[in-house]
Amino acid sequence: MKKNIKMLYREWAKDYDSDSKRYLATAINERAVVPLLAPKKSDTILDIGCGTGRFTIPLAKRCRKIVGVDFSDEMLDVARRRSACLRNTEFINADITKKLPFRANTFDKVLCILVVDHVMDLSPLFREVRRVLKPGGKFLYDDVMGNAILPFDGRHKHPIAKFMKKGKNVIIMRPVQEHIELMAKHNFKIEKMIPLKITARERHCMTKKSFRTNKGKYHGLMFLLKK
Ligand SMILES: C[S@@+](CC[C@H](N)C(=O)[O-])C[C@H]1O[C@@H](n2cnc3c(N)ncnc32)[C@H](O)[C@@H]1O
């Protein structure tokens, strides 16, 4: 599965930023992340599965330092190019299912957006996030789930949609119960659980029919946890 994920993001990297405005899964979390993470000028932040730096770069302007990790060289190349004029960003190639290359208690905040649906066993990731977060630090992440019924329609032309149309899979759907169990096992407190609801602002991401059926329903859940 990891080999396929790397291959798909290698292919997607050059178009990911323009596509992220057009597709629901990437567009719907756009407005929620920065206000929920509430970055402070003194914060050191870790962006896990940072991709092209869609959130790393806007957050860099609001914190002391931000580090992005991802295992796709091509996604990281885009992020590095886009952040060339920023002095407080660093991008590292690492597999987030393994030990993260940071000391314990390093970060004030960790975010991980649109990534955990690619990770089979989340326990090592939760263990590592807890280790690298400072006491009282925050962990913001999301997962694709909800009551919206959204098959990839004809408008989805990105590599993952094409791959899945062939009957293959790189997206793990897990019940919310699994998240709650993970949080309890790794000793995180839940601060907020936010349904990512489909609103008129996401209208352009969907066909007319799909929007009519799914308006007001949710397509993902975002969790704000505290160590
Ligand atoms: C949908 S993109 C999300 C990127 C960014 N967080 C955003 O919201 O735009 C998923 C990212 O997760 C990365 N990823 C998936 N599995 C990974 C793993 N095991 N280790 C490191 N990165 C991984 C992919 O390379 C890809 O860049």
The ligand as an ORCA input file, in Angstrom:
! r2SCAN-3c Opt
* xyz 0 1
  C      -3.782     14.162      0.775
  S      -2.084     14.554      1.074
  C      -2.253     15.747      2.371
  C      -1.177     16.777      2.346
  C      -1.434     17.979      3.282
  N      -1.515     17.555      4.664
  C      -2.708     18.675      2.854
  O      -3.685     18.668      3.624
  O      -2.724     19.204      1.741
  C      -1.480     13.138      1.963
  C       0.025     13.210      2.215
  O       0.379     12.188      3.155
  C       1.634     11.672      2.790
  N       1.791     10.336      3.396
  C       0.946      9.282      3.305
  N       1.434      8.234      4.001
  C       2.609      8.651      4.540
  C       3.604      8.004      5.358
  N       3.475      6.736      5.773
  N       4.679      8.728      5.728
  C       4.837     10.016      5.323
  N       3.940     10.674      4.540
  C       2.838      9.992      4.161
  C       1.593     11.653      1.270
  O       2.877     11.571      0.688
  C       0.864     12.965      0.954
  O       1.751     14.034      0.761
*
